[in-house]
């Protein structure tokens, strides 16, 4: 009996990895969110933990983070926010986007996984993130300047 060769799964967005906001005064902004919305942040970021649907034993996170208003991390966008999308098979997704004419600004890998950056049609910066499958990654985003 012949087995079908495993096909490479297509890349796709699986959820929101993070919501990143610029703030003129990140400490004051964090205090406001803590007081009024109960978001307990440390050093400008908070983690919202959740369990994965297909792997309920796996705890994952969505990051909420504040950046200084003059950060270069969102460039070339001038938008005061950036969304990070969790993805599967980033390599395939990047290839597919390029075939469709989407300009990929950068692809990188670090201790937290693989990343790619692009801009949507209105100039909003989009960060794609394929997380490394390791327990409790440390959040890196709020410390970028």
Secondary structure, 3 states (H helix, E strand, C coil): CCCCCCCCCCCEEEEEEEEEEEECCHHHHHHHHHHHHCCCCECCEEEEEEECCCCCCCEEEEEEEEEECCCCCCCCCCCCEEEEEEEECHHHHHHHHHHCCCCEEEEEEECCEEEEEEECCCCCEEEEEEECCCCCCCCCHHHCC
